[in-house]
Amino acid sequence: MGKSMDTRQLRTLIAISEYGTFARAAREVCLTPSAVSQQMLALEQELEASLFNRQTRPPSLTLHGLQLLETARKVLGLVEETRISLKGSNVSSSLSIGSVRTSTIALLPRAIVALREIFPELHVDLRVGMSSALLSDVNAGRLDLAVVAEHAGVSRNLSWSPFLREPLVFIAPPGTPVRPVRELLETLPFVHFASDVPLAALINNELTHQEVRTRHIAEIDTIPAIVECVAAGLGASVVPDIAVRENGRDMLKLPFGRPQIYRQIGTVRHANSAKSELLMAMHNKLAELSGEFGVFM
């Protein structure tokens, strides 16, 4: 029989579930694939239960394995929480935050600066990435918090909370006369938001639902660039309200959707994070900076 279960074995089990194979998990936890296999065999022997179905390639978790995976995440969360409380405030005064590329990203540096006025010793590490990678990093503990759109796939052991619920608006070049949005959509050249993100799908789905035939002129993958094109007179488009709230440049701005379409941006964190109070403060600061569309915890 192997040695008693330890946190290293539990971390390895979580890595296998996240990276799919023993070999990829081995690289993540700095072990050889054979050492990973030995750790998992030792766990199975101690628990007297099969954790993996080895008939599949790669091996998949059994029901016992899934049950232990859930327990492993809770145990490691408690271990981290205890470690932080024993070491004092030095560890908990750091936050690692990830964000998708969104028109709300400008709120993050402002929220960080505002939070550091409350907690002068706070150190924040900020990076931008794809939502799937950010969620995986929050799950694995490499990030404390991620800013993602509502429709990203969030696993049940993570908590997603919106800090912004804002309307989408139709925008047209300065000087455009006010007319029904549908008429403007079908007569003005249209600048499409071409990106594989929930916001783009939200806009396209509403255009399809209304059976609007737009006059295509450009495809652009960032909201700020779309706003620049519309302000310059290239054509009309649909953007989140925040993109033109502070500087509308005299563009025509009208509600989009029947009824008006809203999008949500929120924060994702571990429900039992040891830094819950700090993460809640960051969420609420983002909500405060979101103005009338902010959603507080």
Beta strands, then each sheet from edge to edge (+ up, - down):
strand 1: 52-53
strand 2: 60-61
strand 3: 94-99
strand 4: 123-128
strand 5: 145-149
strand 6: 158-172
strand 7: 189-193
strand 8: 215-220
strand 9: 237-240
strand 10: 252-255
strand 11: 262-270
sheet 1: 1+ 2-
sheet 2: 4+ 3+ 5+ 11- 6+ 9-
sheet 3: 4+ 3+ 5+ 11- 6+ 10-
sheet 4: 7+ 8+
end
